[in-house]
């Protein structure tokens, strides 16, 4: 990248595995230094060592749990203390709570929303003013196709959270664009990663056909290219784009019937 003098720095949340890890690799390959945050320090250190060796980038790790409401402020304070300026932000951390809404604890649902909505919004709020002042910024908010289509039983707050992230990203994009600050809502569908292992749904989603899946590296590359081009919403893959198109144009009763039938194959409710 021609504008990386001195090297710019990206902060990636949920960076230890899956799409977050893949996005970190893409940014490193494009010449960015990195700040990686996730819950697992050992995984972060292993990834940092790999990125330093492969790409020769400066990599800083900050272990923390974004389910803690105090975590975003601590992260930004640590960056300020270390003298690190954040030029790009990837809000990737997230997970789903399996099972019926009424069968889960409120604490589990609350923590999920804290990670996927509140922490994302707070990190953006704290870091966006500096990007605008410096007239350079790139923000990728990892949303989901689930935020663009009707939801079935199970994970009621997951799709709702992703829908909020998409609309939040649209507004932030318009606010930042005049200042060379681009924001993209990245909307993958089923992606090969540890996401489904974390929420205990690996066996269920494995029943889905292979053509519905994408690999994390492809999703990450498309997200990077989208934010650099100033695209506000990036839906990954032709299958996912087709699903979104049909969900918007088919009668809602028919869409809901299809969603119910398909989701029954992989959601445990």
Residue pairs with C-beta under 8 A, 6 or more apart in sequence:
1 8
1 30
1 31
3 136
4 30
4 31
4 32
7 31
7 32
7 33
7 57
7 58
8 31
8 32
8 33
8 87
8 88
8 136
9 32
9 33
9 34
9 35
9 58
9 84
9 85
9 86
9 87
9 88
10 24
10 27
10 32
10 33
10 34
10 35
10 86
10 87
10 88
10 89
10 90
10 138
11 34
11 35
11 37
11 75
11 79
11 86
11 88
11 89
11 90
11 123
11 127
12 20
12 23
12 24
12 27
12 34
12 35
12 36
12 37
12 90
12 92
13 20
13 37
13 38
13 66
13 90
13 91
13 92
13 93
13 119
13 120
13 123
14 20
14 37
14 38
14 66
14 92
14 93
14 94
14 142
15 21
15 23
15 24
15 34
15 36
15 37
15 38
15 44
15 47
15 90
15 92
16 36
16 38
16 39
16 40
16 43
16 44
16 47
17 38
17 43
17 193
17 194
18 191
18 193
18 194
18 195
18 216
19 92
19 142
19 188
19 191
19 193
19 195
19 216
19 219
19 220
20 38
20 90
20 92
20 93
20 142
21 47
21 216
22 216
22 217
22 219
22 220
23 90
23 92
23 140
23 142
23 220
23 223
23 224
24 34
24 36
24 47
24 51
24 90
25 51
25 217
25 220
26 217
26 220
26 221
26 223
26 224
27 34
27 88
27 90
27 224
28 34
28 51
28 54
28 55
28 57
28 59
29 55
30 224
31 57
32 57
32 87
32 88
33 57
33 58
33 59
33 60
34 48
34 51
34 57
34 58
34 59
34 60
35 59
35 60
35 61
35 62
35 79
35 84
35 86
36 44
36 47
36 48
36 59
36 60
36 61
36 62
37 44
37 61
37 62
37 63
37 64
37 66
37 75
37 93
38 44
38 63
38 64
38 93
39 63
39 64
39 65
40 63
41 61
41 63
44 61
44 62
44 63
45 61
47 59
48 59
48 60
48 61
51 57
51 59
52 58
52 59
60 82
60 84
62 75
62 78
62 79
64 71
64 74
64 75
65 71
66 72
66 93
66 114
66 115
66 119
67 111
67 112
67 114
67 115
68 114
69 114
69 118
71 119
72 119
72 122
72 123
72 126
73 122
73 126
75 123
76 123
76 126
76 127
79 85
79 86
85 130
85 134
86 127
86 130
86 131
87 131
87 134
87 136
87 137
87 138
88 137
88 138
88 139
88 140
88 227
89 123
89 124
89 127
89 137
89 138
89 139
89 140
90 139
90 140
90 142
91 119
91 120
91 123
91 124
91 139
91 140
91 141
91 142
91 165
92 140
92 142
93 115
93 116
93 119
93 120
94 112
94 115
94 116
94 142
94 161
95 112
95 115
95 116
95 195
95 198
95 199
96 112
96 155
96 158
96 195
96 199
96 201
97 104
97 108
97 109
97 112
97 155
97 157
97 158
97 199
98 154
98 155
98 199
98 200
98 201
98 267
98 268
99 154
99 268
99 269
100 153
100 154
100 269
101 109
101 154
101 156
101 157
109 157
112 157
112 158
112 161
113 157
113 161
116 158
116 161
116 162
116 165
117 161
117 164
117 165
120 141
120 165
120 168
121 168
124 139
124 141
124 168
124 172
127 137
128 137
128 139
128 172
128 175
128 176
128 181
130 137
131 137
131 139
131 176
131 179
131 181
132 176
132 179
132 181
135 179
135 180
135 181
136 180
136 181
137 176
137 179
137 180
137 181
137 182
138 181
138 182
138 183
138 227
138 228
139 169
139 172
139 176
139 181
139 182
139 183
139 184
139 227
140 183
140 184
140 186
140 223
140 224
140 226
140 227
141 165
141 166
141 168
141 169
141 183
141 184
141 185
141 186
142 186
142 188
142 223
143 162
143 163
143 165
143 166
143 169
143 185
143 186
143 187
144 158
144 159
144 162
144 187
144 188
144 189
145 187
145 188
145 189
145 235
145 240
145 243
145 244
146 155
146 158
146 159
146 162
147 159
147 161
147 162
147 163
147 164
147 165
147 166
147 185
147 187
148 163
148 166
148 187
148 235
148 244
148 247
149 159
149 243
149 244
149 247
149 255
149 259
150 247
150 252
150 255
150 256
150 259
151 158
151 159
151 160
151 259
152 256
152 259
152 260
152 263
152 264
152 267
153 260
153 263
153 267
153 269
154 263
154 267
154 268
154 269
155 267
162 187
165 185
166 185
166 187
166 233
169 183
169 184
169 185
169 232
169 233
170 185
170 232
170 233
172 183
173 182
173 183
173 184
173 232
175 181
176 182
176 183
177 230
182 227
182 228
182 229
182 230
183 227
183 232
184 223
184 226
184 227
184 231
184 232
184 233
184 234
185 232
185 233
185 234
186 219
186 222
186 223
186 226
186 234
186 236
187 233
187 234
187 235
187 236
187 240
187 244
188 214
188 219
188 236
188 237
188 240
189 212
189 213
189 214
189 236
189 237
189 239
189 240
189 243
190 205
190 208
190 212
190 213
190 214
191 213
191 214
191 215
191 216
191 219
191 236
192 213
192 214
192 215
192 216
193 216
196 202
196 204
196 205
200 268
201 266
201 267
201 268
204 265
204 266
204 267
204 268
205 266
207 265
207 266
208 265
208 266
211 239
212 239
214 236
214 237
218 236
219 236
222 234
222 236
223 234
223 236
226 234
227 234
235 241
235 244
246 255
247 255
250 258
